[in-house]
């Protein structure tokens, strides 16, 4: 565990009463409040060691909310800080002003009690709690929100901001927190429309300055009408003043509204892949780090998924745009769950259990990228391939020769020299497993944050797999290809008499 030695420089009077009053320790934006009763409020996960000039004594603040005197600070990193008073610190470090355009339900909006609420607001509050700062939410019109950030009117924007290359030139972003694609909303009863291309000659609304407005503008022949608030666009659509609205997550929320649910519908699939993040003034790495640290804790604690379920009733942050408009009643669907080597598999088929199902599943992990290197000991441990009770199918030496087509010896290890084709990987993975390799800790996923791979597909009435489509990438094309290859080796049965749709989700 890393230890940080914080040497405080303060006046003699403060030294005399150092533990007889509350002392605020500040380090890289984090606050540690030490009480005279040997307890403290908020601290990060690491032990903190403190001392003061002229003293041979050291005190360690432990993660069990107590402190004690210690005798040694060997190997401690020394950081010199001038402490602020508690009130100064609160004014300077603890409050972050955040701008939001509260007109975008369910992300951010003003409720009936005039409070700003929504998904982003809940997430910001959880991040603040996790990272140890206070927030002040400032309702700001969208058309001036980025200019206000650049001018320093607030330190962050939490308003469903999409990360784009153009925006990266003028502002910095947090790590992304949710994927929210654009969808097309039309009036119920509209036929022959599934994409924006079908709206040529018609008028489509979107909120001004948003990704949705940009997407509408890309389609020649479609007339764009912009609105200050997306709710006004939905109102115009319901009243017949425009022919469609392009919006992200807000569309799903709006359709739950009593004013719209019997009038409007989503058609087609989300047609963009958009990651949302918090925005900061260019170069403000301090605020960016605070948010990223807090966001990481919110993700790892499961709080992010709780907030998502609260506002959207989706499964997790990687799948907000993946609730594709499946052409079946969700109450009439079959879900098949599996686990393999630390990964999980979820297959959903449209239909009743009596009419649809899966007849064969081939483990997908056997198609994943091979380790970049393995130890010589592991290679030497590759055994004969044996079918019980004792029939040798392939000798150890023959198996090793296959392995050496793709690996080369380098010192005490074997290093991958060639990309292993998908149809060969299963053999090599089986050799590694037989030799004792722990596939659950495989290189391809170790230390990485991979998004679930999501595949859409259909099964014909003749049980043929068709229309296999990658709906969401893991972030690694090689892994995506491996999952698709493995999925296509499965087989399904279909007694419904019609083509059914399905979704396959592979989580790491």
Residue pairs with C-beta under 8 A, 6 or more apart in sequence:
1 46
1 47
2 46
2 77
3 46
3 47
3 48
3 49
3 60
3 73
3 75
3 76
3 77
4 27
4 46
4 47
4 48
4 49
4 76
4 77
4 79
5 49
5 50
5 51
5 58
5 73
5 76
5 77
5 78
5 79
6 25
6 27
6 48
6 49
6 50
6 51
6 79
6 81
7 50
7 51
7 52
7 53
7 78
7 79
7 80
7 81
8 25
8 50
8 51
8 52
8 81
8 82
8 83
9 53
9 80
9 82
10 52
10 82
10 83
15 52
15 53
15 54
15 55
18 52
19 34
19 36
20 36
21 36
22 33
22 34
22 35
22 36
22 86
23 33
23 34
23 83
24 31
24 32
24 33
24 34
24 83
24 84
24 85
24 86
24 89
25 31
25 32
25 33
25 34
25 48
25 50
25 81
25 83
26 32
26 81
26 83
26 84
26 89
26 93
27 48
27 79
27 81
28 289
29 93
29 133
29 286
29 289
29 290
30 42
30 43
30 44
30 131
30 132
31 42
31 89
31 93
31 94
31 132
31 133
32 40
32 41
32 42
32 43
32 48
32 61
33 40
33 41
33 42
33 86
34 40
34 61
34 67
35 41
38 66
38 67
39 65
39 66
40 61
40 65
40 67
42 132
43 61
43 63
45 63
47 60
47 61
47 62
47 63
48 60
48 61
49 58
49 59
49 60
49 61
49 70
49 73
49 76
50 58
50 59
50 60
50 61
51 57
51 58
51 59
51 73
57 69
58 69
58 70
58 71
58 72
58 73
59 67
59 68
59 69
59 70
60 67
60 68
60 70
61 67
62 68
84 92
84 93
90 134
93 133
94 132
94 133
94 134
95 133
95 134
95 135
95 136
96 128
96 133
96 134
96 135
96 136
96 155
96 156
96 287
96 290
97 135
97 136
97 138
97 153
97 154
97 155
97 156
98 124
98 135
98 136
98 137
98 138
98 154
98 155
98 156
98 157
98 158
99 138
99 139
99 140
99 145
99 148
99 149
99 153
99 154
99 156
99 157
99 158
99 159
100 108
100 116
100 120
100 121
100 137
100 138
100 139
100 140
100 157
100 158
100 159
101 108
101 139
101 140
101 141
101 142
101 145
101 159
102 108
102 109
102 110
102 116
102 118
102 139
103 109
103 142
103 207
103 228
103 229
103 230
103 231
104 118
104 159
104 160
104 207
104 229
104 230
104 250
105 118
105 231
105 250
105 253
105 254
106 118
106 119
106 249
106 250
106 253
106 311
106 312
107 118
107 119
107 120
107 159
107 160
107 249
107 250
108 116
108 117
108 118
108 119
108 120
108 121
108 158
108 159
108 160
109 116
109 117
109 118
110 116
110 117
110 139
111 117
116 137
116 139
118 311
119 178
119 249
119 307
119 308
119 310
119 311
119 312
120 158
120 159
120 160
121 137
121 158
122 307
122 310
122 311
123 158
123 177
123 298
123 304
123 307
124 135
124 137
124 158
124 278
125 135
126 294
126 298
126 303
126 304
126 307
127 291
127 294
127 295
127 297
127 298
128 134
128 135
128 294
129 294
130 293
130 294
130 297
130 298
130 301
130 303
131 290
131 291
131 293
131 294
131 297
133 290
137 158
138 153
138 154
140 148
140 154
140 159
141 228
142 159
142 207
142 208
142 209
142 210
142 228
143 208
143 209
143 228
145 157
145 159
146 157
146 167
146 170
146 171
146 279
148 154
149 156
149 157
149 171
149 279
149 280
149 281
150 170
150 171
150 281
150 282
152 281
155 280
155 281
155 284
155 287
156 278
156 279
156 280
156 287
156 291
157 278
157 279
157 280
158 278
160 180
160 248
160 249
160 250
160 276
161 167
161 173
161 276
161 277
161 278
161 279
162 180
162 210
162 211
162 274
162 275
162 276
163 173
163 176
163 274
163 275
163 276
163 277
164 211
167 173
167 279
170 282
171 279
171 280
171 281
171 282
172 279
172 280
172 281
172 282
172 283
172 284
172 285
172 288
173 277
173 278
173 279
173 280
173 288
174 277
174 278
174 279
174 280
174 288
174 291
174 292
174 295
175 277
175 292
175 295
175 296
176 275
176 276
176 277
177 276
177 277
177 278
177 295
177 299
177 304
177 317
178 275
178 276
178 308
178 317
178 320
179 273
179 274
179 275
179 276
179 317
179 318
179 319
179 320
179 321
179 322
179 451
179 472
180 248
180 249
180 274
180 276
180 320
180 321
181 248
181 270
181 271
181 272
181 273
181 274
181 321
182 211
182 212
182 215
182 246
182 247
182 248
182 270
182 271
182 272
182 274
183 246
183 247
183 248
183 251
183 252
183 266
183 268
183 269
183 270
183 271
184 193
184 194
184 195
184 196
184 199
184 204
184 244
184 245
184 246
184 266
184 267
184 268
184 271
185 234
185 237
185 244
185 245
185 246
185 247
185 251
185 254
185 255
185 264
185 265
185 266
185 267
186 193
186 237
186 243
186 244
186 264
186 265
186 267
187 237
187 238
187 240
187 243
187 263
187 264
187 265
188 262
188 263
188 264
188 265
190 243
190 265
190 267
192 198
193 199
193 244
193 267
193 268
194 267
194 268
195 268
195 271
196 204
196 215
196 216
196 219
196 222
196 246
196 271
197 219
199 219
199 222
199 243
199 244
200 219
200 220
200 221
200 222
201 221
201 222
202 222
202 223
202 243
202 244
203 222
203 223
203 224
203 225
203 242
203 243
203 244
204 216
204 222
204 223
204 224
204 225
204 242
204 243
204 244
204 245
204 246
205 224
205 225
205 226
205 227
205 233
205 236
205 237
205 242
205 244
205 245
205 246
206 212
206 213
206 215
206 216
206 224
206 225
206 226
206 227
206 230
206 233
206 245
206 246
206 247
207 213
207 226
207 227
207 228
207 229
207 230
207 233
207 247
208 226
208 227
208 228
209 226
210 247
211 248
211 272
211 274
212 246
212 247
212 248
213 224
213 226
213 246
215 246
215 271
215 272
216 222
216 224
216 246
217 224
225 233
225 236
225 242
227 233
227 236
230 245
230 247
230 250
230 254
231 254
233 242
233 245
233 247
234 245
234 254
234 260
234 264
235 259
236 242
237 243
237 244
237 245
237 264
238 259
238 260
238 263
238 264
245 251
247 254
248 270
248 274
248 321
249 312
249 320
249 321
251 266
252 266
252 312
252 323
253 311
253 312
254 260
254 264
255 261
255 264
255 265
255 266
266 325
267 325
268 325
269 324
269 325
269 471
270 321
270 322
270 324
273 321
273 472
274 321
278 291
280 287
280 288
280 291
281 287
295 304
298 304
299 317
304 316
304 317
305 315
305 316
305 317
308 314
308 315
308 316
308 317
308 320
309 315
312 320
314 320
314 323
316 452
318 451
318 452
318 472
319 452
319 454
319 472
319 505
321 472
322 454
322 471
322 472
322 503
324 456
324 471
324 503
326 333
326 348
326 350
326 501
326 503
327 350
327 501
328 350
328 351
328 500
328 501
332 350
332 351
332 352
333 348
333 349
333 350
333 351
334 348
334 349
334 351
334 352
334 353
334 356
334 357
335 346
335 347
335 348
335 349
336 345
336 346
336 347
336 348
336 349
336 357
336 358
337 344
337 345
337 346
338 344
338 345
338 347
338 361
339 345
340 363
340 364
340 365
341 363
341 365
341 439
341 440
341 442
342 439
342 440
342 441
342 445
342 508
343 364
343 365
343 445
343 506
343 507
343 508
344 506
344 507
345 361
345 364
345 504
345 505
345 506
345 507
346 504
346 505
346 507
347 358
347 502
347 503
347 504
347 505
348 502
348 503
348 504
348 505
349 356
349 357
349 358
349 459
349 492
349 500
349 501
349 502
350 356
350 500
350 501
350 502
351 494
351 496
351 500
352 496
354 495
355 494
355 495
355 496
356 459
356 492
356 493
356 494
356 495
356 496
356 500
357 492
357 493
358 490
358 491
358 492
358 493
359 491
359 492
359 493
360 489
360 490
360 491
361 490
362 486
362 489
362 490
363 486
364 482
364 483
364 486
364 487
364 506
365 429
365 439
365 442
365 486
366 425
366 426
366 429
366 430
366 486
367 422
367 425
367 426
367 482
367 483
367 485
367 486
368 425
368 429
368 442
368 444
368 479
368 482
369 420
369 425
369 443
369 444
369 478
369 479
369 482
370 406
370 416
370 420
370 425
370 428
370 429
370 432
371 416
371 432
371 437
371 442
371 443
371 444
372 415
372 416
372 443
373 410
373 413
373 414
373 415
373 416
374 407
374 413
374 414
374 432
374 437
375 412
375 413
375 414
376 409
376 412
376 413
376 414
378 432
378 435
378 436
378 437
379 400
379 403
379 407
379 414
379 435
381 435
381 436
382 396
382 399
382 400
382 403
382 431
382 432
382 434
382 435
383 396
383 434
383 435
384 392
384 393
384 394
384 395
384 396
384 399
385 392
385 393
385 394
385 395
385 399
385 430
385 434
386 392
386 393
387 393
399 427
399 431
402 427
402 428
402 431
403 414
403 428
403 431
404 414
405 418
406 416
406 417
406 418
406 420
406 424
406 428
407 414
407 415
407 416
407 417
408 414
408 415
408 417
409 415
420 428
422 481
422 482
422 485
425 482
429 439
432 439
433 439
444 476
444 479
445 508
448 476
448 508
450 474
450 475
450 476
450 479
450 508
451 472
451 473
451 474
451 475
452 472
452 474
452 505
452 506
452 507
452 508
453 470
453 472
453 473
453 474
453 479
453 480
453 483
453 484
453 505
453 506
454 470
454 471
454 472
454 503
454 504
454 505
454 506
455 468
455 469
455 470
455 471
455 483
455 484
455 487
455 503
455 504
455 505
455 506
456 467
456 468
456 469
456 471
456 501
456 502
456 503
456 504
457 465
457 466
457 467
457 468
457 469
457 487
457 501
457 502
457 503
457 504
458 465
458 466
458 467
458 499
458 500
458 501
458 502
459 465
459 466
459 492
459 494
459 499
459 500
459 502
460 466
460 494
460 499
461 494
461 496
461 497
461 498
461 499
463 491
463 492
463 493
463 494
465 488
465 490
465 491
465 492
466 499
468 484
468 487
468 488
470 480
470 484
471 503
473 480
474 480
474 483
474 508
483 506
487 504
487 506
492 502
494 500
